[in-house]
Amino acid sequence: MALDPEAMDAAVLRNLEAKTGRRLEAWLSVLQAAGPFAKPALAVDWLKAQGMGHVTAQVVVRQAGPAPQGPTVDGVLGAAGGALFREIETVLAREVPQLKVGVRQGYVTLATKVQFAVAGPAGSGIRLGLVAQAPGAALPPAPPMGGSDRFGLLLEVPNMEAVSGAIVHLRAAAAQGFRS
């Protein structure tokens, strides 16, 4: 008689130490130290490289639980800053071909073929590092942002009323990115 998935996992776990020489807790500790893995399949592959069978590796990875998720826009910019960023992204996505958003630890990027803006938290708003500005505008110099000094201009977006002005500068920064 075939086992259901839960019974199969339980059987694998009962025999884990005898089969591999380690208890589940030890495998989970080793797996955590080796990670993080972008996908569960990569963790399975890593365990298989340690000599574990495929099904056993799958069971251990399931026991480890879901992989930690990366940072989110709201996690980086806060709820209010995230709302401002999403409004900016919505408007730009209609106008800027192949707009891409990248969420990193501590900042969020806007890019076309090249990155043209970096957003970071600033109070209840956001601070944008830009590679270009709208003609006739004078934005202040930006401190190094996003690990790069190519973001030479700083733009503060404290609230929703400032979004339309930010869009003007972001269009110019995106256009600079198109030429690169």
C-alpha positions in Angstrom: 0.0 0.0 0.0 1.4 3.4 -1.0 2.0 6.0 1.6 0.4 9.5 1.5 2.8 12.4 1.3 2.7 13.1 5.0 3.4 9.5 5.9 6.2 9.4 3.3 7.9 12.5 4.9 7.5 11.0 8.4 9.1 7.7 7.2 12.0 9.6 5.6 12.5 11.6 8.8 12.4 8.5 11.0 15.3 7.0 8.9 17.2 10.2 8.3 19.9 9.7 11.0 20.5 6.0 10.1 20.7 6.9 6.4 22.8 10.0 6.6 24.5 10.0 10.0 22.8 13.2 11.1 19.6 14.1 12.8 17.2 16.6 11.2 18.2 19.4 13.5 21.8 19.0 12.4 20.9 19.0 8.7 18.7 22.1 9.2 21.6 23.9 10.9 24.1 23.0 8.1 21.5 24.0 5.5 20.9 27.3 7.1 24.7 28.0 7.3 25.1 27.1 3.7 22.2 29.4 2.5 20.4 31.4 1.8 19.2 29.7 -1.3 17.2 31.7 -3.9 15.0 28.6 -4.6 14.2 25.4 -2.8 15.5 23.4 -5.7 19.0 25.0 -5.1 18.9 23.8 -1.5 17.9 20.3 -2.6 20.8 20.3 -5.1 23.2 21.4 -2.3 22.0 18.6 0.0 22.4 16.1 -2.9 26.0 17.3 -3.4 26.5 16.4 0.3 25.5 12.8 -0.5 21.8 13.0 0.3 19.3 11.3 -1.9 16.9 13.4 -3.9 13.6 12.6 -2.0 15.4 12.8 1.3 16.8 16.3 0.4 13.3 17.4 -0.7 11.9 16.4 2.7 14.6 18.2 4.6 14.1 21.3 2.6 10.4 21.2 3.3 11.2 20.9 7.0 13.4 24.0 6.8 10.3 26.0 5.8 9.9 28.7 3.1 13.0 30.5 2.1 13.2 34.0 3.6 11.8 36.6 1.2 13.9 39.5 0.1 13.3 43.1 0.9 10.1 44.8 -0.2 9.5 48.3 -1.4 7.4 49.0 1.8 10.1 47.3 3.9 12.8 49.6 2.6 10.9 52.8 2.2 8.1 52.4 4.9 4.4 52.3 4.1 4.2 56.1 3.3 7.4 56.1 1.2 6.2 52.9 -0.5 3.0 54.5 -1.5 4.9 57.5 -3.0 7.2 55.2 -4.9 4.4 53.1 -6.3 2.6 56.3 -7.5 5.8 57.4 -9.2 6.3 53.9 -10.7 2.7 53.8 -12.0 3.1 57.1 -13.9 6.6 56.3 -15.2 5.6 52.8 -16.4 3.2 54.4 -18.9 5.9 56.6 -20.4 9.3 54.8 -19.9 9.8 51.7 -22.0 11.0 48.6 -20.1 11.0 50.3 -16.7 12.4 48.0 -14.0 12.2 48.3 -10.3 14.9 46.6 -8.2 14.5 46.2 -4.4 17.8 46.0 -2.5 18.7 45.9 1.1 18.3 49.6 2.1 17.3 51.1 -1.2 15.1 50.7 -4.3 16.2 51.3 -7.9 14.5 52.5 -11.1 16.1 51.4 -14.3 15.7 51.1 -18.0 18.8 49.5 -19.6 20.8 51.2 -16.9 19.9 52.4 -13.5 18.8 56.0 -13.4 17.4 56.6 -9.9 17.8 55.2 -6.4 15.2 55.7 -3.7 15.8 55.6 0.0 13.7 56.5 3.0 13.5 60.1 4.2 11.1 60.6 7.2 7.6 59.8 5.9 8.7 60.4 2.3 11.5 59.3 0.1 14.8 60.6 -1.2 15.8 60.0 -4.8 19.3 60.0 -6.2 19.2 60.9 -9.9 21.6 60.8 -12.8 20.0 63.8 -14.5 17.6 66.6 -13.8 15.0 68.6 -15.7 16.3 71.5 -17.8 16.5 74.7 -15.9 16.2 73.0 -12.5 18.9 73.1 -9.8 18.7 70.1 -7.6 21.3 69.8 -4.8 24.2 67.4 -5.0 23.5 63.9 -3.7 25.6 62.0 -1.2 26.7 58.5 -2.4 23.5 56.4 -2.8 23.0 52.8 -3.6 26.7 52.1 -3.5 27.4 54.4 -6.4 28.5 58.0 -6.8 26.9 58.3 -10.3 23.7 59.6 -8.7 24.8 63.2 -8.6 21.5 64.9 -7.8 19.2 64.7 -4.8 15.5 65.0 -4.9 13.3 64.9 -1.8 9.7 63.7 -2.2 8.0 64.3 1.2 4.4 63.7 0.2 2.0 62.9 -2.6 1.8 66.6 -3.7 5.5 66.4 -4.6 5.1 63.4 -6.8 4.3 65.3 -10.0 7.4 67.5 -9.6 9.5 64.4 -9.0 8.1 62.8 -12.2 9.6 65.7 -14.3 13.1 65.0 -12.9 12.7 61.3 -13.2 11.7 61.6 -16.9 15.0 63.5 -17.5 17.0 60.9 -15.5 15.3 58.1 -17.5 16.1 59.9 -20.8 19.7 60.1 -19.7 19.6 56.3 -19.2 18.3 55.8 -22.7 21.3 57.5 -24.2 23.8 55.5 -22.2 
